[in-house]
Amino acid sequence: MARTLFTNIAIFDGTGRLPYRGEVAVEGNRIVGVASGEARLDRAGAAIVDGATLGAGRGVTLMPGLVEAHAHLSWPSSVDRVINAMSLPVEEHLLITARNARVTLDHGFTSAYSAGSLGTRFEVALRDEIAGGWLPGPRLKASSIERAPGNVFGVPQTHDEGHARGAAAMRAYIKGCADIGIDSVKLLLSGDDNFTPGGSQELAYDEDEVAAAGAQARESGIWLACHAQAAAAVKLGVRHGFRVLYHCSYADDEALDMLEAKKDEIFVAPAVGLAVAAINADPSFNLPKPLVERGHKILELQSRLVPELRRRGVRVLPGGDYGFPHNPIGRNARDLALFVDVFGYTPQEALMSATKWGGEIMGMGDELGLVKESYLADLLLVDGDPTQDITLLQDRARLLMIMKDGACHKAPMRVAA
Ligand SMILES: [Zn+2]
């Protein structure tokens, strides 16, 4: 089995511990050895990746691949290709989605938890093509479309099916998603000021429907994720077993208590990237003024919310709703810097939330998200130390190597035999 040995590196292992000098060995798709300090690993038959010969002489850091917790690979826009439309002919749309998967991996994200797709089976098909090694992209947890009652929020529905009201329709929908192999069903539990003025405070479903979703998801063995801005929407989600709660901007004390009580079962991803993108959008995007105002409001709310969740030990993950023209896919690593600048995380904590907790949100915490023996070899070799400057992860050129499942998606320039 092919063996790769990394030497003369600093290791950020994903636990939040600061980087330490050491060596790492990979065989097949697994990490088979981690040594610290002066200890040396077996070199026999190994391709050596020598950190001393790579980068700009400031040292290189080996770390787990990043995990995007709020991915929308079918939102069309990426850093090098702005597309001013959300609904496209299905053929173009699927190809663009597949390309966005590659762009995500190009920027160091080796896993993505989807927060909603624009095609019913897009992500199931894409996940399986990627997992089979036929297309480049992150490990993917495939989502349903974003289910909401038809048109109540003025959300353009790209699908006619699946939006019917009532507990029975909800159960049938969730079961149908499980039957076609979807990993996570996304429901809009609240609206959003982005859709309609005041929408963030409107609830999309009644308690019976959300309870039916929870019961059917447990029966079918499928995960639930929700868009929840209003405090009441957050509470609905927590009460009925939603595993991933997005935004949560208006969570009140009671909602915070409920999130804390379930902190070992749930994940929160505030999606702050989108708010900041609206505030900083280039005038050429002509963002409507309410969208920019909403960005300021969300930033203000979340800069109080997230530090409180952090204090309570809730797992809050980066992931910023990337895929819009003003917030394109490929910019995802900016969320980590926002965790530091806006929410007060240390860089190593922000990195831990995107790696260790990233493995956990993928449901693979026992084998993904750490540089640790027996873990999957999803690794980045970074030019410099991201715990000193977390913004360097936003520069593709600083990602000297991107390894996923033991295979080099991007190879370092010099590998000595
Ligand atoms: Zn989203």
Residues whose N, C-alpha, C, O or C-beta is under 5 A from the ligand:
A	BS01	ZN	A115 D321
